Amino acid sequence: MQPKILALDFDGVICDGLIEYFASTKRAYQQIWSEDADESLAPTFYKLRPVIETGWEMPILLRALVSKISEAEILNDWKGISLNLLESEGLEKQNVVQKLDGVRDSWIKQDLDSWLGLHRFYPGVIEGLQPIIDSDVEFYIITTKEGRFVKQLLEQQGINLPPNHIIGKESKRPKYETLRIIRDSHQISSDSSIFFVEDRLKALQQVVQQPDLNFVSLFLADWGYNLESDRHLANQDSRIKLLSLKQFSTGFDSW
């Protein structure tokens, strides 16, 4: 069944930004703590990326690793650890994310090609987007990444979307509220008219909690930034379908 509206998350669904995440976080870390973080921490940082919900947490995660907080502790209580580190280091969320965004803005301004080159797109995803864009399906990106970064990366791949179809962190609202706004703008009410693909289980669970969005079909991208435990929970939720990269690339009939 083809939806009327397809909404995709960006990082972890369309784009694999792990290399850029660590590189930008490492630069921001140096500015915040006036010391460098060891490059050898990158594999652990990549592995723990699923615990991150918003950008301010990335330098804090790196700080946790530098402070030798174990993977098990981070997986068990990342929220508590991140907030404790913020407090003990005398930091504000907004200041941390401003450092990170500032690093990215400066990098893009000084050497756009090298910054773009740190991103990888999941196999088959870009190739699959253009036919969707050219079809009757209304296509949106809903992401916690800055919309301007998403625009730059998509344009590099030859994908051009109307500005109001890339809804980034600057919107300052939860994704379920963005889905609600999209629904209302298109006067959608029928079953399965909206498909939403996300790699973060919590974002999908928040949609499940909205009774007026019960017609939105929800998919967890199993190739993205999620843990085995997330995929297990998704399988147990009747509202959420686990989606593979092969299914995504094949077309809606296999979803």
C-alpha positions as CSV (number, residue, x, y, z in Angstrom):
1,M,0.0,0.0,0.0
2,Q,1.4,3.4,-1.0
3,P,1.0,6.2,1.6
4,K,-0.2,9.7,0.8
5,I,2.6,11.1,3.0
6,L,6.0,9.6,3.8
7,A,8.0,11.1,6.6
8,L,11.6,10.0,7.2
9,D,14.1,10.7,9.9
10,F,17.4,11.7,8.5
11,D,20.4,10.5,10.6
12,G,20.1,6.8,11.0
13,V,17.5,6.4,8.2
14,I,18.8,8.2,5.2
15,C,22.3,9.2,6.3
16,D,25.0,7.5,8.3
17,G,26.7,10.4,10.0
18,L,28.8,8.5,12.6
19,I,32.2,9.6,11.2
20,E,31.1,13.2,11.2
21,Y,29.5,12.9,14.6
22,F,32.8,11.9,16.2
23,A,34.9,14.4,14.2
24,S,32.7,17.4,15.0
25,T,32.2,16.2,18.6
26,K,35.9,15.9,19.1
27,R,36.5,19.5,17.9
28,A,33.7,20.7,20.2
29,Y,35.1,18.7,23.1
30,Q,38.5,20.5,22.6
31,Q,36.8,23.9,22.8
32,I,34.7,23.0,25.9
33,W,37.4,21.3,27.9
34,S,40.6,22.7,26.4
35,E,42.0,19.3,25.8
36,D,41.9,16.7,23.1
37,A,40.0,13.4,23.2
38,D,41.8,10.2,22.0
39,E,40.9,9.1,18.5
40,S,40.8,5.5,19.8
41,L,37.5,6.3,21.5
42,A,35.7,6.5,18.1
43,P,34.6,2.9,17.9
44,T,33.0,3.0,21.4
45,F,31.4,6.3,20.6
46,Y,29.9,4.8,17.4
47,K,28.6,1.8,19.3
48,L,27.0,4.0,21.9
49,R,25.4,6.5,19.5
50,P,22.0,4.9,20.0
51,V,21.8,6.4,23.5
52,I,21.9,10.0,22.0
53,E,18.6,11.8,21.6
54,T,19.7,15.3,20.8
55,G,23.0,17.0,19.8
56,W,24.0,18.4,23.2
57,E,24.6,14.9,24.4
58,M,27.4,14.0,22.0
59,P,30.2,16.0,23.7
60,I,28.9,14.8,27.0
61,L,29.1,11.2,25.8
62,L,32.7,11.7,24.7
63,R,33.4,13.3,28.1
64,A,31.9,10.2,29.7
65,L,34.2,7.9,27.7
66,V,37.3,10.1,28.5
67,S,36.2,9.8,32.2
68,K,36.3,6.0,31.8
69,I,32.6,5.5,32.5
70,S,31.9,2.0,31.2
71,E,29.7,1.1,28.2
72,A,27.5,-1.0,30.6
73,E,26.9,2.0,32.9
74,I,26.1,4.3,29.9
75,L,23.7,1.8,28.4
76,N,22.0,1.3,31.8
77,D,21.5,4.9,32.8
78,W,22.6,7.4,30.1
79,K,20.0,10.0,31.1
80,G,21.3,10.1,34.7
81,I,24.9,10.0,33.7
82,S,24.5,12.8,31.1
83,L,22.7,15.1,33.5
84,N,25.2,14.4,36.3
85,L,28.1,15.3,34.0
86,L,26.4,18.5,32.9
87,E,26.0,19.5,36.5
88,S,29.4,18.5,37.7
89,E,31.1,20.2,34.7
90,G,29.1,23.4,35.2
91,L,27.6,23.3,31.7
92,E,24.3,24.3,30.1
93,K,22.7,22.2,27.4
94,Q,22.3,25.2,25.1
95,N,25.9,26.2,25.4
96,V,27.1,22.7,24.6
97,V,25.0,22.4,21.5
98,Q,26.0,25.9,20.4
99,K,29.7,24.8,20.5
100,L,28.8,21.8,18.4
101,D,26.8,23.7,15.9
102,G,29.5,26.4,15.8
103,V,32.1,23.8,14.9
104,R,29.9,22.5,12.1
105,D,29.1,26.0,10.8
106,S,32.8,26.9,10.8
107,W,33.8,23.6,9.1
108,I,31.1,24.0,6.4
109,K,32.2,27.6,5.8
110,Q,35.9,26.8,5.6
111,D,35.9,23.4,3.9
112,L,32.4,22.2,2.8
113,D,33.7,19.3,0.7
114,S,35.6,17.7,3.6
115,W,32.6,18.0,5.9
116,L,30.2,16.6,3.4
117,G,32.7,13.8,2.7
118,L,32.4,12.5,6.3
119,H,28.8,11.5,5.7
120,R,27.7,8.2,4.2
121,F,24.3,7.4,2.8
122,Y,22.9,4.0,3.4
123,P,23.0,1.8,0.3
124,G,20.0,2.2,-2.0
125,V,18.4,5.0,0.0
126,I,19.2,8.0,-2.1
127,E,18.4,6.0,-5.3
128,G,15.0,5.2,-3.8
129,L,14.1,8.7,-2.8
130,Q,13.9,10.4,-6.2
131,P,11.1,8.1,-7.5
132,I,9.2,8.8,-4.3
133,I,9.7,12.6,-4.7
134,D,8.6,12.3,-8.4
135,S,5.5,10.4,-7.4
136,D,2.2,11.5,-5.9
137,V,3.5,10.8,-2.4
138,E,4.2,13.9,-0.3
139,F,7.7,13.5,1.1
140,Y,9.0,15.1,4.4
141,I,12.1,14.8,6.5
142,I,11.6,15.2,10.2
143,T,14.9,15.3,12.1
144,T,16.6,16.7,15.2
145,K,19.5,17.7,12.9
146,E,19.6,21.4,11.9
147,G,17.6,21.7,8.7
148,R,20.4,23.6,6.9
149,F,22.8,20.7,7.3
150,V,20.2,18.3,5.9
151,K,19.6,20.6,2.9
152,Q,23.4,20.8,2.2
153,L,23.8,17.0,2.3
154,L,20.8,16.3,0.2
155,E,21.7,18.9,-2.5
156,Q,25.1,17.3,-2.7
157,Q,23.3,14.1,-3.7
158,G,21.1,15.8,-6.2
159,I,18.0,15.8,-4.0
160,N,16.1,19.1,-3.8
161,L,13.2,19.5,-1.4
162,P,11.0,22.5,-0.7
163,P,12.2,24.2,2.5
164,N,9.0,23.4,4.3
165,H,9.5,19.7,3.7
166,I,12.7,19.6,5.7
167,I,11.7,20.0,9.4
168,G,14.8,20.2,11.6
169,K,15.8,20.9,15.1
170,E,15.0,24.6,14.6
171,S,11.3,23.8,14.7
172,K,11.7,23.1,18.5
173,R,8.8,20.6,18.8
174,P,8.5,16.9,19.2
175,K,8.2,14.8,16.1
176,Y,4.7,13.7,16.9
177,E,3.6,17.3,16.9
178,T,5.2,17.8,13.5
179,L,3.3,14.8,12.2
180,R,0.1,16.3,13.6
181,I,0.9,19.6,11.7
182,I,1.6,17.7,8.5
183,R,-1.6,15.8,8.9
184,D,-3.7,18.9,9.3
185,S,-2.0,20.7,6.4
186,H,-3.0,17.8,4.1
187,Q,-6.3,17.1,5.8
188,I,-5.3,13.5,6.3
189,S,-7.6,11.2,8.4
190,S,-7.8,7.8,6.7
191,D,-6.0,4.6,7.8
192,S,-2.3,4.2,6.8
193,S,-2.2,7.5,5.0
194,I,1.0,8.5,6.7
195,F,4.1,6.4,6.9
196,F,6.8,7.5,9.4
197,V,10.2,5.8,9.5
198,E,12.5,6.5,12.4
199,D,15.5,4.7,13.9
200,R,14.9,5.8,17.5
201,L,12.3,3.7,19.3
202,K,11.4,6.3,21.8
203,A,10.3,8.8,19.1
204,L,7.9,6.1,17.7
205,Q,6.6,5.2,21.1
206,Q,5.7,8.9,21.6
207,V,3.6,8.8,18.5
208,V,1.9,5.6,19.8
209,Q,0.9,7.6,22.9
210,Q,-1.1,10.2,20.7
211,P,-4.6,8.8,20.1
212,D,-5.3,11.2,17.3
213,L,-2.3,9.8,15.4
214,N,-3.4,6.2,15.5
215,F,-3.7,6.0,11.7
216,V,0.0,6.7,11.2
217,S,2.0,3.6,10.2
218,L,5.2,3.4,12.2
219,F,8.4,1.8,11.2
220,L,11.7,1.3,13.1
221,A,14.7,1.3,10.7
222,D,16.7,-1.7,11.8
223,W,19.8,-0.4,10.0
224,G,19.9,2.8,12.1
225,Y,21.1,4.0,15.5
226,N,19.3,1.5,17.7
227,L,20.1,-1.3,20.0
228,E,19.1,-5.0,19.8
229,S,16.9,-4.4,22.8
230,D,15.1,-1.6,20.9
231,R,14.4,-3.9,17.9
232,H,13.1,-6.6,20.3
233,L,10.7,-4.1,21.9
234,A,9.5,-2.9,18.5
235,N,8.7,-6.5,17.5
236,Q,6.5,-6.7,20.6
237,D,4.6,-3.5,19.8
238,S,1.6,-4.0,17.5
239,R,1.8,-0.4,16.2
240,I,5.5,-0.5,15.2
241,K,6.9,-2.6,12.3
242,L,10.6,-3.4,12.1
243,L,11.8,-2.4,8.6
244,S,14.9,-3.7,7.0
245,L,17.1,-1.7,4.5
246,K,16.2,-4.3,1.8
247,Q,12.5,-3.8,2.4
248,F,12.9,0.0,2.3
249,S,14.8,-0.1,-0.9
250,T,12.4,-2.6,-2.6
251,G,9.3,-0.4,-2.3
252,F,6.2,0.1,-0.2
253,D,4.7,-3.3,-1.2
254,S,7.3,-5.1,0.9
255,W,6.8,-2.9,4.0
